[in-house]
Amino acid sequence: ACPLRIQKITGFDLCKLSDFKAILKMIKLRKIQCLHCAPPCSTFSRARKWGDGGPAPLRSDQQPEGLAPKHKRTWKVWMANVLTQRTAKLCKAIARAEGFFSVANPENSIIWKTSLMKSLLKIEGCKDYDGDQCVGGGIYRKSTRLRSTAPWLNVVARRCPGPPTHTG
């Protein structure tokens, strides 16, 4: 018999401070042993480019927390920064509680350039697992990174063998 008791906990919104605090408390009480977070990548996207008719970039490699001065940042950038900060805090808390975490975003996302996401790599056992979603059955290649302390995630670190059998 498997000694682990697995229960999926959903329905929390990290945008809500009360939910963030509730998750943090559960981690400290060791009621959560494995945490997966996937902050929205929209403001961290490299698809935002100057002059291509689409939305303008909100961040850069040199300014991953936002191009505008702190007091002039859009609500979307501010909220994405809050979510990144809360994600990093939860990951650090679960590592202290001897649990595992993973954070997902596109492989080339600017989120990986933030000091908060870089700081996770200082946690023992934390590493990046980069892979293409088409290898796991996705219809697009979509190169994705998981930054994690869960060594079993090495199975997702697989690249598209090409030629592509998917649509993008």
Disulfide bonds with the S-S distance in Angstrom:
none
